[in-house]
Amino acid sequence: MMSSITDKRLILVGGHHGVGKTTLAAALALLLSRRGQRVLVISADSANSLSDAFDWQIGEVGAAVCAGVHALEIAPSAAVKTYIEGGIAQQKPLSEWSPELIEIAVLERIGRLIDDAEEYYDTIILDWAPSDYALRLLNRLSNQDESGSLDEQGSFYQRSLKRFQDVENTALLLAITPDKRATCASERISKTYKENGIPLFGVVVNRVLPAEDVGDFLAQRRLIEQSYLNMIEQRFTHCTHYHLPLMETDIHGIGPLQKTAVLLETIGL
């Protein structure tokens, strides 16, 4: 029997752009807080989307958005600045603002945040999941040198990689919408994580049309949607599926997020 999402110490929320990852991460944080957990939810999205989701100014400093939930946003530019000022970038042959530098800086910031937060929070939710490029970097940076030993930085990266791969304490939730682009992109993303040993806990199919009769137009739209729901069932066979219905309004602020949190519990999370 698959363990509950509540049992996990680290939850990665990934998926294609625009499928509702941030809303899912924010609502999941509220759900876990309703279960008595202390939750830190982190976004590494340069668009500051957690601020939009909670309708709250969050930023790098972070904010207590409600009882039991602290939110924080990582700006990639700030992460790079911290990385360079820490002198670590000078130890590696990286050109300024290269994709590699940005990826490492964000990985470094996330890893340090998790190290610091584990003592104070029951669960850490990341509105971010490492890209194929980031995972290849982690694998490379955590490899032993010719002497078979690791320096402090190498050990840090190795610990970060093992944390992502820890099936007992880490869960990856993949957000999908029932359309061709998101489904195909999510399948590629899932393959990347599987190849790197990161456990896929489940897929959350977002914005599913209501089942009741709402006219010919949506009836036709629902037929198309069902073909993609079938495709998702066929392509993601080794994890649990959760269907989150399309909401009648945009989800911004604590009230709508709490309603979404209730829905997440209703569908089995």
VMD Tcl script that draws the C-alpha trace (Angstrom):
set ca {
  {0.00 0.00 0.00}
  {1.40 3.38 -0.98}
  {2.24 5.67 1.94}
  {0.39 8.91 2.48}
  {1.73 12.20 1.17}
  {1.56 13.32 4.81}
  {4.39 10.90 5.63}
  {6.86 12.64 3.33}
  {9.46 15.12 4.50}
  {10.09 16.60 1.05}
  {7.53 17.03 -1.73}
  {8.57 18.13 -5.22}
  {5.83 19.59 -7.39}
  {6.81 19.45 -11.06}
  {5.24 19.60 -14.48}
  {4.99 21.50 -17.72}
  {4.68 25.28 -17.71}
  {1.16 26.54 -17.00}
  {-0.38 23.36 -15.56}
  {-0.97 24.78 -12.06}
  {2.17 23.65 -10.18}
  {2.28 26.68 -7.90}
  {-1.43 26.50 -7.04}
  {-1.03 22.79 -6.27}
  {2.02 23.43 -4.06}
  {0.27 26.24 -2.17}
  {-2.96 24.28 -1.64}
  {-1.00 21.20 -0.58}
  {0.83 23.30 2.03}
  {-2.54 24.40 3.44}
  {-3.81 20.81 3.42}
  {-0.82 19.58 5.42}
  {-1.13 22.47 7.86}
  {-4.78 21.42 8.41}
  {-3.35 18.04 9.44}
  {-1.21 19.70 12.09}
  {2.08 19.87 10.20}
  {4.54 22.76 10.09}
  {5.14 23.41 6.39}
  {7.67 25.41 4.41}
  {6.70 25.93 0.77}
  {9.43 27.22 -1.54}
  {9.22 28.42 -5.13}
  {12.23 28.82 -7.40}
  {10.16 30.53 -10.08}
  {11.49 33.95 -11.18}
  {7.88 35.08 -11.75}
  {7.21 35.17 -7.98}
  {4.17 32.97 -8.53}
  {3.74 32.03 -4.86}
  {3.01 35.69 -4.15}
  {0.29 35.55 -6.81}
  {-1.14 32.28 -5.48}
  {-1.34 33.41 -1.86}
  {-2.10 37.02 -2.84}
  {0.63 37.96 -0.41}
  {3.99 39.69 -0.79}
  {6.46 36.90 -0.08}
  {9.84 37.31 -1.76}
  {13.26 36.07 -0.59}
  {12.63 36.99 3.03}
  {9.51 34.85 3.12}
  {6.24 35.22 4.98}
  {3.99 33.32 7.36}
  {0.92 33.12 5.12}
  {-1.25 31.33 7.70}
  {-0.88 29.25 10.85}
  {1.64 26.49 10.21}
  {2.67 27.60 6.70}
  {5.71 29.68 5.81}
  {6.27 30.57 2.15}
  {9.49 31.68 0.48}
  {10.49 32.58 -3.08}
  {13.95 32.09 -4.54}
  {14.87 34.62 -7.20}
  {17.46 33.00 -9.51}
  {19.27 36.35 -9.83}
  {19.59 36.61 -6.03}
  {20.75 32.99 -5.83}
  {23.50 33.66 -8.38}
  {24.58 36.81 -6.49}
  {24.82 34.85 -3.22}
  {26.69 32.05 -4.97}
  {29.26 34.43 -6.47}
  {29.69 36.44 -3.25}
  {30.28 33.18 -1.38}
  {33.33 32.58 -3.55}
  {32.12 29.18 -4.72}
  {31.71 30.27 -8.33}
  {35.37 31.30 -8.48}
  {36.34 27.71 -7.67}
  {34.66 26.43 -10.84}
  {35.19 27.37 -14.52}
  {31.77 28.97 -14.96}
  {31.03 32.02 -17.09}
  {28.83 34.65 -15.47}
  {25.10 34.05 -15.96}
  {25.66 30.84 -17.89}
  {22.80 28.31 -17.61}
  {25.12 26.11 -15.58}
  {25.86 28.89 -13.11}
  {22.16 29.66 -12.64}
  {21.28 25.97 -12.17}
  {24.06 25.40 -9.62}
  {23.23 28.60 -7.73}
  {19.56 27.65 -7.42}
  {20.46 24.08 -6.43}
  {22.86 25.44 -3.82}
  {20.24 27.80 -2.39}
  {17.56 25.09 -2.25}
  {19.90 22.58 -0.64}
  {21.00 25.06 2.04}
  {17.41 26.06 2.75}
  {16.39 22.42 3.20}
  {19.38 21.75 5.46}
  {18.42 24.72 7.65}
  {14.67 24.05 7.59}
  {14.55 20.32 8.37}
  {14.82 20.94 12.10}
  {11.91 23.41 12.17}
  {9.41 22.04 9.63}
  {7.68 18.70 9.29}
  {7.37 18.99 5.51}
  {9.10 21.06 2.84}
  {7.25 21.55 -0.44}
  {9.17 22.70 -3.51}
  {7.28 24.43 -6.30}
  {10.16 23.29 -8.46}
  {11.58 20.01 -9.52}
  {15.13 19.62 -10.83}
  {15.53 19.66 -14.59}
  {17.44 17.02 -16.52}
  {20.30 19.51 -16.75}
  {20.26 20.14 -12.99}
  {20.24 16.42 -12.23}
  {23.19 15.81 -14.55}
  {25.02 18.63 -12.76}
  {24.26 17.11 -9.36}
  {25.48 13.72 -10.52}
  {28.69 15.23 -11.82}
  {29.35 17.49 -8.83}
  {28.69 14.70 -6.33}
  {31.12 12.26 -7.94}
  {34.26 11.33 -6.07}
  {37.60 12.65 -7.28}
  {40.50 10.42 -8.37}
  {41.48 9.79 -4.75}
  {38.02 8.43 -4.03}
  {37.15 11.25 -1.63}
  {34.74 14.17 -1.67}
  {35.36 17.73 -0.56}
  {32.75 19.59 1.49}
  {30.96 20.91 -1.60}
  {30.92 17.50 -3.24}
  {29.43 15.96 -0.11}
  {26.77 18.67 -0.04}
  {25.73 17.94 -3.65}
  {25.77 14.21 -3.02}
  {23.50 14.71 -0.02}
  {21.15 16.85 -2.13}
  {20.93 14.20 -4.84}
  {20.31 11.39 -2.34}
  {17.60 13.49 -0.70}
  {15.74 13.76 -4.02}
  {16.08 10.00 -4.53}
  {14.92 8.97 -1.04}
  {11.70 7.04 -1.69}
  {10.83 6.87 2.01}
  {10.95 10.62 2.64}
  {10.57 12.27 -0.77}
  {7.59 12.36 -3.11}
  {7.35 13.82 -6.59}
  {3.90 15.02 -7.62}
  {3.57 15.70 -11.32}
  {0.91 18.23 -12.27}
  {-0.76 17.60 -15.66}
  {-3.65 19.14 -17.55}
  {-5.66 16.86 -19.87}
  {-4.31 18.11 -23.19}
  {-1.73 16.80 -25.64}
  {1.12 19.24 -24.97}
  {1.06 18.86 -21.18}
  {0.63 15.08 -21.34}
  {3.54 14.55 -23.73}
  {5.78 16.99 -21.86}
  {4.93 15.34 -18.53}
  {5.82 11.93 -19.91}
  {9.28 13.25 -20.88}
  {9.67 14.85 -17.44}
  {8.65 11.62 -15.71}
  {11.20 9.66 -17.74}
  {13.95 12.05 -16.67}
  {13.16 11.55 -13.00}
  {12.89 7.80 -13.35}
  {16.30 7.65 -15.02}
  {17.74 9.59 -12.08}
  {16.09 7.48 -9.42}
  {13.59 10.08 -8.21}
  {10.33 8.47 -7.03}
  {7.07 9.49 -8.74}
  {4.41 9.48 -6.02}
  {1.49 10.46 -8.24}
  {0.08 12.64 -10.98}
  {-2.47 15.35 -10.29}
  {-4.64 15.91 -13.36}
  {-5.73 19.52 -13.00}
  {-8.73 21.42 -14.41}
  {-10.83 18.39 -15.27}
  {-14.23 19.43 -16.63}
  {-17.29 18.74 -14.46}
  {-19.21 15.58 -15.19}
  {-22.68 17.14 -15.21}
  {-24.41 18.11 -18.45}
  {-23.41 21.67 -19.38}
  {-24.39 21.85 -23.04}
  {-23.18 20.64 -26.42}
  {-20.01 22.73 -26.51}
  {-18.56 21.39 -23.26}
  {-19.91 17.91 -24.02}
  {-17.71 17.87 -27.14}
  {-14.83 19.35 -25.17}
  {-15.26 16.61 -22.58}
  {-14.99 13.90 -25.23}
  {-11.64 15.34 -26.30}
  {-10.54 15.66 -22.69}
  {-11.45 12.03 -22.01}
  {-9.09 10.87 -24.76}
  {-6.24 12.62 -22.93}
  {-7.35 11.28 -19.56}
  {-7.15 7.80 -21.10}
  {-3.70 8.62 -22.47}
  {-2.53 9.74 -19.02}
  {-3.86 6.51 -17.50}
  {-1.94 4.47 -20.07}
  {1.34 6.40 -19.80}
  {1.54 6.75 -16.01}
  {0.73 3.26 -14.81}
  {3.02 2.96 -11.77}
  {1.65 5.74 -9.59}
  {-1.60 7.03 -8.15}
  {-3.77 9.42 -10.18}
  {-5.70 12.31 -8.65}
  {-8.26 14.32 -10.63}
  {-8.71 17.94 -9.56}
  {-11.78 19.60 -11.09}
  {-11.78 22.86 -12.99}
  {-12.74 25.63 -10.58}
  {-15.39 28.22 -11.39}
  {-13.02 31.09 -10.53}
  {-9.29 31.79 -10.55}
  {-7.48 30.53 -7.46}
  {-5.81 33.45 -5.69}
  {-5.66 34.02 -1.95}
  {-6.10 31.91 1.16}
  {-9.87 31.36 0.77}
  {-9.80 29.76 -2.70}
  {-6.62 27.85 -1.78}
  {-8.28 26.44 1.33}
  {-11.17 25.30 -0.88}
  {-8.64 23.63 -3.20}
  {-6.95 22.01 -0.18}
  {-10.30 20.46 0.78}
  {-10.66 19.16 -2.78}
  {-7.16 17.65 -2.62}
  {-8.18 15.76 0.50}
  {-11.45 14.69 -1.14}
  {-9.61 13.17 -4.12}
  {-7.30 11.19 -1.86}
  {-4.17 13.22 -1.14}
}
mol new
graphics top color blue
foreach p $ca { graphics top sphere $p radius 0.5 }
foreach p [lrange $ca 0 end-1] q [lrange $ca 1 end] { graphics top cylinder $p $q radius 0.2 }
display resetview
